[in-house]
Amino acid sequence: MTFWNRRKSLDALAGQHPHHGLHRTLGWPHLVAMGVGAIVGTGIYTLTGIGAGLAGPGVILSFAIAGLVCACAALAYAELATLIPAAGSAYTYSYAVLGEGLAWIVGWSLILEYTVVCSAVAVGWSGYMAGFLDWLGLPLSPALLAGPHGGGIINLPAVLISLAVAGLLMLGTRESATVNFALVLVKLAALALFIVLALPAFDPDRFQPFMPYGFASVDAEGVKRGVMPAAALIFFAFYGFDAISTAAEEARDPGRDLKIGIIGSMLICTLLYMLVAAAGLGAVPFAEMAASSEPLAFVLKSLDHPLAANLIAWAAILALPTVILVFMYGQSRIFFVMGRDGLLPSALARINSRTGTPTLVTGVTGVVVAVIAGLLPLKEIAELANAGTLVAFVAVGTCLLVLRRREPARPRLFRAPAAWLIGPLAIAGCLYLFVSLPTATIVRFLIWNVVGLAVYLAYSARASHLNAR
């Protein structure tokens, strides 16, 4: 099938699209803030507790493993993002290096990743909002705090925050990035406060046994437990830097700004995650932490810091939407680029002349995110998002190695160190994390891609702009 192997030219990607181009309005501080805003979110505020339930204190090792895999992927992303400074992230890199068929699979997986991430964070935000409203004496009905799977009707706060963030993105990229920057500062201040208050209560005995469920996947009561199953879930807590690469066409100096944004945000967040997890797990028994929908606030309440606990919840309410904002931004850009390439309807590539943003696709994304967030539980959403991301990371690691072999002399503004080590590590690590996901999640992901392949064969392969060449 010749259409399966069609590739976009690297030189053509270096040029811009005069009628379908995005405005260059973002500097490296905006991109670092986007990365931190995307990475530090539901993963640390909410999934720390769920991960502790799967691995016990060994969840710290789970964080380290997931962080190492993401660090390798981040270095690969940094090289490719500066080499191919075009919107579309792993989808665009795959289109230029691996061919249209694999690029479609990656793009279809990214659609799943970004949409589901936004929904998962909206559900996590809803848990903190519910706790905050209780504190104010304005409790919401349980039926309005969970979808049918959780015994409710709809998660109303999750729906409302999804639509609100979509509205903000439709106003403009720079405006959204400025709001994100301010809220990221709030988020970092809240986590610093948590560490300062929780560390004095650190008890090393709480880390015995360190891995109560073992290292590899272990079936216990029908659930995969252990360090690796926890790593496969809280992997969700680390990615977000890949969303920065979707901003390549909107960075003022892609060669400088993208590498600072991707690598800088990963370094900041990895250190922060390890400190927060150690402080929380050393302060309270992991089983108690795992039972809470707002684990960081729960830790502070247990330590008799009710005011600080409410401040943490308040900060989460303010700052978790930054994660939704960055991933919804990335989602809209993936739709935009696939529409511009003809693989999806061209209407998705229309730019609003006043705001310089793809407002139609942003609005559609907001509605889809709201529906998923309103009806599905957090754990299932996060695991499904991870499946899509792991596939994208495998593709990026592969693209790095193929280009190093195919075009070794092409100028690179950033060269990933030890490419033949970090590339295979990123690929192997992501594949191992993928098979550590629950079987039901893997099946759902495969079903999603079977549907995607049918869409590609029925529509995209013929509508592709490369089909006419």
C-alpha positions in Angstrom: 0.0 0.0 0.0 1.8 3.1 -1.2 -0.5 5.5 0.8 0.6 3.8 4.0 4.3 4.8 3.4 3.8 8.4 2.1 6.0 10.8 4.0 6.1 14.5 4.4 9.3 16.3 3.6 11.4 17.6 6.5 12.4 20.6 4.4 8.7 21.4 3.7 7.9 21.1 7.4 10.5 23.7 8.1 8.5 26.2 6.0 5.2 27.6 7.3 1.7 27.5 5.9 0.9 31.1 4.9 -2.9 30.6 5.0 -3.1 28.0 7.8 -0.3 29.1 10.0 -0.4 29.9 13.8 0.9 33.1 15.3 4.3 33.1 17.0 3.5 34.6 20.4 5.2 32.3 23.0 8.7 32.6 24.6 10.5 30.0 26.7 9.1 31.2 30.1 5.6 30.6 28.6 6.7 27.1 27.5 8.3 26.2 30.8 5.1 27.3 32.5 3.1 25.2 30.0 5.2 22.2 30.8 5.0 22.6 34.6 1.3 23.5 34.3 0.6 20.3 32.4 2.9 17.9 34.4 2.1 19.1 37.9 -1.6 18.4 38.2 -3.9 15.5 38.9 -1.0 13.1 39.0 0.5 14.6 42.1 -2.7 16.0 43.7 -4.8 12.9 43.2 -3.1 9.9 41.7 -0.4 9.8 44.4 -3.0 8.2 46.6 -4.2 5.8 44.0 -0.6 4.8 43.2 0.1 4.3 46.9 -2.9 1.9 47.0 -1.3 -0.2 44.2 2.3 -0.2 45.3 2.4 1.0 49.0 5.5 3.1 49.9 7.1 1.6 46.7 5.1 4.2 44.8 8.2 6.4 45.2 10.1 3.8 43.1 7.2 3.9 40.7 7.6 7.7 40.4 11.4 7.2 39.7 10.8 4.6 37.0 8.1 6.6 35.3 10.3 9.7 35.5 13.3 7.9 34.0 11.2 6.7 31.0 9.8 10.2 30.5 13.2 11.8 30.8 14.5 9.7 27.9 11.4 10.5 25.9 11.8 14.2 26.8 15.3 14.3 25.4 14.1 12.7 22.2 11.2 15.2 22.0 13.6 18.1 22.4 15.7 17.0 19.5 12.8 16.4 17.2 10.9 19.5 18.2 13.8 21.7 17.3 14.6 19.7 14.2 11.0 19.8 13.0 9.6 23.1 14.4 6.0 22.4 13.2 2.8 21.9 15.2 1.6 18.3 15.6 4.1 16.8 18.1 4.7 13.0 17.6 2.1 12.9 14.8 4.1 15.3 12.7 7.4 13.6 13.5 6.0 10.2 12.5 4.5 11.6 9.3 8.0 12.9 8.2 10.0 9.8 9.4 7.8 6.7 9.5 5.1 7.4 6.9 1.4 8.4 6.8 0.0 5.1 8.1 2.0 5.0 11.3 1.5 8.8 11.7 -2.3 8.3 11.6 -2.0 5.7 14.4 0.1 8.0 16.4 -2.2 11.0 15.8 -5.3 8.9 16.6 -3.6 7.8 19.8 -2.8 11.5 20.6 -6.4 12.4 20.2 -7.2 9.8 22.8 -4.4 10.9 25.1 -5.2 14.6 25.1 -8.9 14.3 25.3 -8.9 11.7 28.0 -6.2 13.6 30.0 -8.3 16.7 30.1 -11.3 14.6 31.3 -9.2 12.9 34.0 -7.9 16.2 35.4 -11.4 17.6 35.3 -12.6 14.6 37.4 -9.7 15.1 39.8 -10.5 18.9 40.1 -14.1 18.0 40.9 -13.0 16.0 43.9 -11.1 19.0 45.4 -14.0 21.4 44.5 -16.4 19.1 46.3 -14.2 19.1 49.4 -13.9 22.9 49.3 -17.7 23.3 48.9 -18.2 21.1 51.9 -15.9 23.3 53.9 -17.9 26.3 52.9 -21.1 24.6 54.0 -22.4 24.2 50.4 -22.2 20.5 49.7 -23.2 19.2 46.3 -25.4 16.1 46.0 -23.4 12.9 45.4 -25.5 12.3 42.3 -23.8 15.5 40.8 -20.3 14.4 41.7 -20.0 11.1 39.8 -21.1 9.6 36.5 -23.2 6.4 36.3 -20.1 4.2 36.9 -19.6 5.9 40.2 -23.2 5.6 41.3 -24.2 9.1 40.3 -25.8 10.9 37.4 -23.2 13.2 36.1 -20.0 14.9 37.4 -21.3 18.4 37.1 -18.2 20.3 38.3 -16.0 18.4 35.9 -18.3 19.3 33.0 -18.3 23.0 33.9 -14.6 23.3 34.3 -14.0 21.6 30.9 -16.3 24.1 29.1 -14.8 27.1 31.0 -11.2 26.2 29.9 -12.3 25.7 26.3 -13.8 29.2 26.4 -10.5 30.6 27.7 -8.5 28.9 25.0 -10.8 30.3 22.3 -9.9 33.9 23.5 -6.3 33.5 22.3 -3.0 31.6 22.8 -1.0 34.3 24.5 -3.9 35.2 26.8 -4.3 31.6 27.8 -0.5 31.2 28.4 -0.4 34.3 30.6 -3.3 33.0 32.8 -1.5 29.6 32.9 1.8 31.2 34.1 0.1 32.9 37.0 -1.8 29.8 38.1 1.4 27.7 37.9 3.0 29.9 40.5 0.0 29.3 42.8 0.4 25.5 42.2 4.1 25.5 43.1 3.6 27.6 46.2 0.9 25.2 47.4 3.1 22.1 46.9 6.1 23.8 48.7 3.8 24.5 51.6 2.7 20.8 51.7 6.4 19.7 51.8 7.3 22.1 54.6 4.4 21.0 56.8 4.5 17.3 56.1 8.3 16.6 56.4 8.5 17.2 60.2 6.0 14.3 60.6 8.2 12.0 58.5 8.4 8.5 60.1 10.7 6.0 58.3 8.8 3.1 59.8 5.9 3.9 57.4 8.2 2.6 54.6 8.2 -0.9 56.0 7.6 -3.1 54.0 8.7 -0.9 51.1 7.0 -3.0 48.4 4.1 -4.9 50.0 2.8 -6.0 46.7 6.1 -6.8 45.0 7.7 -5.3 41.9 6.1 -6.9 38.8 2.4 -7.2 38.0 0.7 -9.3 40.7 -3.0 -10.2 40.7 -4.4 -9.4 44.1 -8.2 -9.5 44.5 -8.5 -9.2 40.7 -6.4 -6.0 40.5 -2.8 -5.7 39.2 -0.7 -4.4 42.0 3.0 -3.7 42.5 5.6 -1.1 41.6 5.2 -1.5 37.8 1.4 -1.4 37.7 1.6 1.8 39.8 4.3 3.2 37.5 2.0 2.4 34.5 -0.7 4.5 36.2 1.2 7.4 37.6 3.1 7.7 34.4 0.1 9.9 33.8 1.6 12.3 36.4 4.8 12.9 34.4 3.9 13.6 30.8 2.8 17.0 29.7 6.1 18.1 28.3 5.0 16.6 25.0 2.2 19.2 24.8 5.0 21.8 24.6 6.0 20.4 21.2 2.6 21.1 19.8 3.4 24.8 20.3 6.4 24.6 17.9 4.7 26.9 15.4 3.8 29.4 18.1 7.2 29.6 19.7 9.1 32.9 18.9 12.5 31.1 18.8 11.8 27.3 18.4 15.4 26.3 18.5 16.0 27.9 21.9 12.5 28.0 23.5 11.4 24.4 22.8 14.4 22.7 24.4 14.3 25.0 27.4 10.6 24.4 27.8 10.7 20.6 27.5 13.9 19.8 29.5 13.4 22.6 32.1 9.8 21.6 33.0 10.8 17.9 33.3 13.7 18.7 35.7 11.5 20.9 37.9 8.7 18.5 38.1 10.7 15.3 38.7 12.3 16.8 41.8 9.0 18.2 43.1 7.2 14.9 42.7 9.8 12.9 44.6 9.7 15.4 47.5 5.9 15.5 47.7 5.5 11.7 47.5 8.2 11.1 50.2 6.7 13.8 52.5 3.2 12.4 52.2 3.9 8.7 52.5 6.2 9.4 55.5 3.5 11.3 57.3 0.5 9.0 57.2 0.0 5.2 56.4 -0.2 4.6 52.7 -3.6 2.8 53.0 -5.2 5.9 54.5 -3.7 8.1 51.9 -4.9 5.8 49.1 -8.5 6.0 50.4 -8.8 9.7 49.9 -9.9 11.5 46.8 -7.8 14.5 47.8 -4.7 12.8 49.4 -2.5 15.9 49.9 -5.3 17.8 51.7 -6.0 14.6 53.7 -2.4 14.4 54.9 -2.5 17.9 56.2 -5.8 17.4 57.9 -4.4 14.3 59.6 -1.4 16.4 60.8 -3.8 18.9 62.3 -3.2 21.6 59.7 -6.9 22.2 58.7 -6.2 25.7 57.3 -3.3 24.6 55.2 -5.3 21.6 54.0 -8.0 24.0 52.8 -5.3 26.2 51.2 -4.0 23.1 49.3 -7.6 22.3 48.1 -8.1 26.0 47.1 -4.8 26.0 45.2 -5.8 22.7 43.4 -9.1 24.3 42.5 -7.3 27.3 41.0 -4.3 25.5 39.5 -5.5 22.1 38.2 -7.3 23.8 35.3 -3.9 24.7 34.0 -3.4 21.0 33.1 -6.7 21.0 31.3 -5.8 24.2 29.5 -2.4 22.9 28.3 -3.7 19.5 27.1 -6.8 20.9 25.5 -4.5 23.3 23.7 -2.4 20.4 22.5 -5.5 18.4 21.5 -6.9 21.3 19.4 -3.5 21.6 17.7 -3.4 17.9 16.8 -6.9 18.2 15.3 -5.8 21.4 13.6 -2.7 19.8 11.9 -4.5 16.6 10.9 -7.2 18.8 9.3 -4.5 20.8 7.6 -3.0 17.6 6.2 -6.4 16.4 4.9 -6.5 13.4 7.2 -9.5 15.0 9.0 -12.0 17.5 7.6 -10.3 20.7 6.6 -12.8 22.7 8.7 -10.8 21.7 11.7 -7.9 23.8 10.3 -9.7 27.1 10.2 -8.1 29.9 12.1 -10.1 32.7 13.7 -8.8 35.9 12.2 -9.2 37.9 15.4 -7.8 35.5 18.0 -5.4 33.5 15.7 -6.6 30.3 17.2 -8.6 27.3 15.8 -11.8 28.2 17.7 -14.1 25.6 16.1 -12.0 22.6 16.9 -11.3 24.0 20.4 -15.0 24.3 21.1 -15.6 20.7 19.8 -12.8 19.5 22.0 -14.2 21.1 25.0 -17.6 19.5 24.5 -16.1 16.0 24.1 -13.9 16.4 27.1 -16.9 17.5 29.2 -19.0 14.5 28.2 -16.2 12.0 29.1 -15.4 13.8 32.4 -19.1 13.9 33.3 -19.7 10.2 32.9 -16.5 8.2 33.6 -14.4 7.6 36.8 -10.8 8.9 37.2 -8.8 5.7 37.4 -10.2 4.2 34.1 -9.7 7.6 32.3 -6.1 8.0 33.5 -5.1 4.4 32.4 -6.6 4.9 29.0 -4.8 8.2 28.5 -1.6 6.5 29.4 -2.0 3.9 26.6 -2.2 6.6 24.0 0.8 8.5 25.4 3.0 5.4 25.6 2.4 4.7 21.9 3.3 8.3 21.0 6.5 8.1 23.1 7.5 4.8 21.4 7.0 6.6 18.0 9.2 9.6 19.1 12.0 7.3 20.3 11.9 5.4 17.0 11.9 8.6 15.0 15.0 9.8 16.8 16.9 6.7 15.9 15.7 6.5 12.3 16.7 10.1 11.6 20.1 9.7 13.3 20.7 6.8 10.8 18.9 8.3 7.8 20.1 11.9 8.0 23.1 12.1 10.4 24.4 15.3 8.8 21.2 17.3 9.1 21.9 20.3 11.4 20.3 19.9 14.8 19.8 22.8 17.2 19.7 20.3 20.1 21.3 16.9 20.0 20.0 14.4 22.6 23.0 12.9 24.5 23.6 9.2 24.0 20.8 8.9 21.5 21.5 5.1 21.0 21.0 4.6 24.7 18.0 6.9 25.5 16.1 6.0 22.4 16.0 2.3 23.1 15.4 3.0 26.8 12.4 5.2 26.0 11.0 2.6 23.6 11.5 -0.4 25.9 10.4 1.4 29.0 7.2 2.6 27.3 6.4 -0.9 26.0 6.9 -2.4 29.4 4.7 0.2 31.0 2.1 -0.5 28.3 1.9 -4.2 29.1 1.7 -3.4 32.8 -1.6 -1.6 32.2 -4.8 -3.4 33.1 -5.9 -5.8 30.5 -9.3 -4.1 30.1 -7.4 -0.8 29.3 -5.3 -2.4 26.7 -8.4 -4.0 25.0 -10.2 -0.6 25.0 -7.1 1.0 23.4 -6.9 -1.6 20.7 -10.6 -1.2 20.0 -10.0 2.6 19.7 -7.3 2.0 17.1 -9.3 -0.5 15.1 -12.0 2.2 14.8 -9.2 4.6 13.8 -7.9 2.3 11.2 -11.4 2.0 9.7 -11.7 5.8 9.6 -8.3 6.1 7.9 -9.1 3.5 5.2 -12.6 4.8 4.6 -11.7 8.5 4.5 -8.3 9.8 5.4 -6.1 7.8 3.0 -8.1 9.2 0.0 -8.6 12.7 1.4 -4.9 13.1 2.4 -3.2 16.1 0.6 -0.3 13.8 -0.2 -2.8 11.6 -2.2 -2.8 14.1 -5.1 1.0 14.1 -5.5 
